[in-house]
Amino acid sequence: WCAAGVAIAFWWRRSHPLSVLIVVVALATLNPISVTGMTTAFFESIFALYALASYSRLSKTIVGYLLSVGTILATAGLTMLMGLREDWPLSLLQPASLVAVALGFAARASRSRRRAIEELVALREDRAAAAERARITAEMHDVVAHSLSVIIAQADGGRFIASQDPAKAVAVLETIGTTGRSALADMRSLLDS
């Protein structure tokens, strides 16, 4: 049942790494008399230390490191005094724990770099999109301003011409329509690009 508890505890290693380490060390040391239990406690605590260093702050990692190493040393010492196990995990405990912590810090640093790169890429994409929107807005302004100037000039001239020569007024109205349709097509083209 201790192994099942440890396996369940590892489910939360990312969100609550210090709590997981405490549970893992506590459950693993409940059965220190078994040779396999001590070996299991050793490896489970190393993995929990890695998770702690990878997903938690330095201060929590130090607390967890001292807690796990101290508990395992005390448990191993007790079992050795009772003559129930040899001391090979003790010789591996310190370097393995330090390697686990170092690998955890490296994994956290790698995730931080990856997040920073993703944020930088997103920022550049946002800036590029904003620049493109500004370019389209400026071009639309130019198209609309030019077209409206032509339409206004044609409408003013058409009013004068209509009183003089109604046939020429029809041509002016056609120019106004053509200019409006052309401006609309240009705006659609800008928005589609």
C-alpha positions as CSV (number, residue, x, y, z in Angstrom):
1,W,0.0,0.0,0.0
2,C,3.0,2.3,0.5
3,A,3.9,1.9,-3.2
4,A,0.4,2.8,-4.2
5,G,0.4,5.9,-2.0
6,V,3.7,7.0,-3.5
7,A,2.4,6.5,-7.0
8,I,-0.7,8.5,-6.3
9,A,1.3,11.2,-4.6
10,F,3.5,11.6,-7.8
11,W,0.3,12.6,-9.7
12,W,0.6,16.1,-8.0
13,R,4.4,16.5,-8.4
14,R,4.0,19.5,-10.7
15,S,1.5,21.5,-8.7
16,H,2.6,20.5,-5.1
17,P,6.2,19.2,-5.4
18,L,7.2,19.8,-1.7
19,S,4.1,18.1,-0.4
20,V,4.7,15.2,-2.8
21,L,8.3,14.9,-1.5
22,I,7.1,14.9,2.1
23,V,4.5,12.2,1.3
24,V,7.0,10.1,-0.7
25,V,9.6,10.2,2.0
26,A,7.1,9.5,4.8
27,L,5.5,6.6,2.9
28,A,8.8,5.2,1.8
29,T,10.2,5.2,5.3
30,L,7.2,3.4,6.8
31,N,8.7,0.1,5.7
32,P,12.5,0.6,6.3
33,I,13.0,-3.0,7.4
34,S,12.5,-4.4,3.9
35,V,15.6,-4.3,1.7
36,T,13.5,-3.5,-1.3
37,G,11.6,-0.9,0.7
38,M,14.8,1.0,1.5
39,T,15.9,0.8,-2.2
40,T,12.5,2.0,-3.3
41,A,12.6,4.8,-0.8
42,F,16.0,5.8,-2.1
43,F,14.9,6.0,-5.8
44,E,11.5,7.5,-5.1
45,S,13.0,10.3,-3.0
46,I,15.5,11.0,-5.7
47,F,12.7,11.4,-8.3
48,A,10.7,13.5,-5.9
49,L,13.7,15.8,-5.4
50,Y,14.1,16.2,-9.1
51,A,10.4,17.2,-9.4
52,L,10.8,19.6,-6.5
53,A,13.8,21.3,-8.0
54,S,12.1,21.4,-11.4
55,Y,8.7,22.8,-10.3
56,S,9.5,24.8,-7.1
57,R,11.5,27.7,-5.8
58,L,15.0,27.4,-4.5
59,S,14.1,27.8,-0.8
60,K,11.5,25.0,-1.0
61,T,14.1,22.8,-2.8
62,I,16.6,23.3,-0.1
63,V,14.1,22.5,2.6
64,G,13.0,19.4,0.7
65,Y,16.5,18.3,0.0
66,L,17.5,18.5,3.7
67,L,14.3,16.8,4.7
68,S,14.6,13.9,2.3
69,V,18.3,13.3,2.8
70,G,18.0,13.6,6.5
71,T,15.1,11.2,6.7
72,I,16.7,8.6,4.4
73,L,20.0,8.8,6.3
74,A,18.2,8.4,9.6
75,T,16.2,5.5,8.3
76,A,19.2,3.8,6.7
77,G,21.2,4.3,9.8
78,L,18.5,2.7,11.9
79,T,18.2,-0.3,9.6
80,M,22.0,-0.7,9.6
81,L,22.1,-0.6,13.4
82,M,19.5,-3.2,13.5
83,G,21.6,-5.2,11.0
84,L,18.9,-5.4,8.4
85,R,20.6,-3.8,5.5
86,E,24.0,-2.9,4.0
87,D,25.1,0.7,3.5
88,W,25.3,0.9,-0.3
89,P,22.5,3.5,-0.8
90,L,24.2,5.8,1.7
91,S,27.2,6.1,-0.5
92,L,25.0,7.0,-3.5
93,L,22.6,9.2,-1.7
94,Q,24.5,12.5,-1.6
95,P,25.7,12.5,-5.3
96,A,22.4,11.2,-6.6
97,S,20.4,13.8,-4.6
98,L,22.6,16.6,-5.9
99,V,22.4,15.3,-9.5
100,A,18.6,15.1,-9.2
101,V,18.4,18.7,-7.9
102,A,20.8,19.9,-10.6
103,L,18.8,18.2,-13.3
104,G,15.6,19.6,-11.9
105,F,17.1,23.1,-12.0
106,A,18.2,22.6,-15.5
107,A,14.7,21.4,-16.6
108,R,13.1,24.5,-14.9
109,A,15.6,26.8,-16.6
110,S,14.9,25.1,-20.0
111,R,11.2,25.6,-19.5
112,S,11.8,29.2,-18.6
113,R,13.9,29.8,-21.7
114,R,11.3,28.1,-23.9
115,R,8.5,30.3,-22.3
116,A,10.6,33.5,-22.8
117,I,11.2,32.5,-26.5
118,E,7.5,31.8,-27.0
119,E,6.6,35.2,-25.5
120,L,9.2,37.0,-27.6
121,V,7.8,35.3,-30.8
122,A,4.2,36.2,-29.8
123,L,5.3,39.8,-29.1
124,R,7.0,40.0,-32.5
125,E,3.9,38.5,-34.2
126,D,1.7,41.1,-32.4
127,R,4.0,43.9,-33.5
128,A,4.0,42.6,-37.1
129,A,0.2,42.4,-37.0
130,A,-0.1,45.9,-35.6
131,A,2.2,47.2,-38.3
132,E,0.2,45.5,-41.0
133,R,-3.0,46.9,-39.6
134,A,-1.5,50.4,-39.5
135,R,-0.3,50.0,-43.2
136,I,-3.8,48.8,-44.3
137,T,-5.4,51.7,-42.4
138,A,-3.1,54.2,-44.0
139,E,-3.8,52.8,-47.5
140,M,-7.5,52.7,-46.9
141,H,-7.4,56.3,-45.8
142,D,-5.5,57.3,-49.0
143,V,-8.0,55.4,-51.2
144,V,-11.1,56.8,-49.5
145,A,-9.7,60.3,-49.3
146,H,-8.7,60.4,-53.0
147,S,-12.0,58.8,-54.1
148,L,-14.1,61.1,-52.0
149,S,-12.2,64.1,-53.4
150,V,-12.9,63.0,-56.9
151,I,-16.6,62.2,-56.2
152,I,-17.1,65.6,-54.4
153,A,-15.4,67.5,-57.3
154,Q,-17.5,65.6,-59.9
155,A,-20.7,66.2,-57.9
156,D,-20.0,69.9,-57.6
157,G,-19.1,70.1,-61.3
158,G,-22.1,67.9,-62.3
159,R,-24.5,70.3,-60.6
160,F,-23.2,73.2,-62.6
161,I,-23.1,71.1,-65.8
162,A,-26.6,69.8,-65.3
163,S,-28.0,73.3,-65.5
164,Q,-26.1,73.9,-68.7
165,D,-26.0,70.5,-70.5
166,P,-28.0,67.6,-69.0
167,A,-26.4,65.1,-71.3
168,K,-23.0,65.9,-69.9
169,A,-24.4,65.5,-66.4
170,V,-25.0,61.8,-67.1
171,A,-21.3,61.4,-67.9
172,V,-20.4,63.1,-64.7
173,L,-22.8,60.8,-62.8
174,E,-21.1,57.8,-64.5
175,T,-17.7,59.0,-63.4
176,I,-19.0,59.4,-59.8
177,G,-20.4,55.8,-59.9
178,T,-17.2,54.4,-61.4
179,T,-15.0,56.2,-58.9
180,G,-17.2,54.9,-56.0
181,R,-17.1,51.3,-57.3
182,S,-13.3,51.5,-57.8
183,A,-12.8,52.8,-54.3
184,L,-15.0,50.0,-52.9
185,A,-13.0,47.4,-54.8
186,D,-9.7,48.9,-53.6
187,M,-10.9,48.8,-50.0
188,R,-12.0,45.2,-50.4
189,S,-8.7,44.3,-51.9
190,L,-6.8,45.9,-49.0
191,L,-8.9,44.1,-46.4
192,D,-8.5,40.7,-48.1
193,S,-4.7,41.0,-48.3
